[in-house]
Amino acid sequence: MECQHRVDWGLLTFGMSIVTLSFLITTPETWVPNLGGDLPTPNYGFPYLSAAGRLILKDIIMMAGGLTVAAECANRILRRKAGGLA
């Protein structure tokens, strides 16, 4: 039953990361703002991330890790149910 809990936690981590990554779309503070000034500054907005935006990108690694853990444990559960060794 231990592997079932790992599947649940892996999927929970994956879902949490999806929600956090949605902040890149819904929160304007994740992109470098146009600070104005005398000269035109082309380095603002998409694809230039602010410090907050770069902090959110770490969730891509968490999302991949959660999905990997869930998939590996689900594979073990299916092999066990099929009668193979896990």
N, C-alpha and C positions, 0 to 999 in steps of 0.2 A: 504493500500500500504506500510505501515511501515514495515510489516513483510517481504515483498519481499526484501527490502533493507537489512534486517538482514540476509536473506539467502545469498544474494550476498556477504556481508561482511564476513560472516562465511566461505563461500567457498574460498574467497580471502585469508583469514587468513590460511586456511588449505593448499592452494597451496603455499603460501609464506613459510610456515613451511617445506613443502616437499623440496622446493628448498634449504632452509638453511640447512636442514639435509643432503642433498647430499654433503655438504662440508666435512662430516665425511669420505666419500669415496674418494673424489677428492683432498683433501688437506692433504699433509703429516704432516703438523704442528699440526694437531689435536691429533696425537699419541705421546707418550713419545719417544724421540729419543734414540738411542743407544749412550751413552756418552763414550763408550770405557773404558779404564782403565786396570789395571793389572788383576783384577778378572773378570770372566765372569758375566755379569749382565743379568739375564733372565727377568727382569721386564721392558721391553721396547716393543714398537710396540703394535699390537693388543693383548689383549683388554684393554691395559693401556692408558687412555685418559690424554692428557695434560690439562692445564688450559683452553686453547682455545677450546678443545674438550668438556670439561665439560660445558662450556658456551653455546655451541651449543645444548646440550641435553635439555635445558629449552624449546626448540621449540616443543618437544613432548607434553608438557602440552598445549602450544598454539594451536597445531594441533588438539588435542582432544577437546579443548574448541571451536574452530572454527567449527569443525564438529558437535558438540553437538548443538550449536546455530543454524546452518543451518538446521539440521535435525528437531529440535523442531519447528522452524518457518515454514518449509516446511509442517510438519504435520498439523499445524494450518491452513495453506492456503488450504490444501486438505480437511480438515474438513469443512471449510467455504464454499468451492465450492460444497461440497456434501450436504449442507443445514443444517449441524449440528452447534452446538454452539462452538465457539472457546474460 
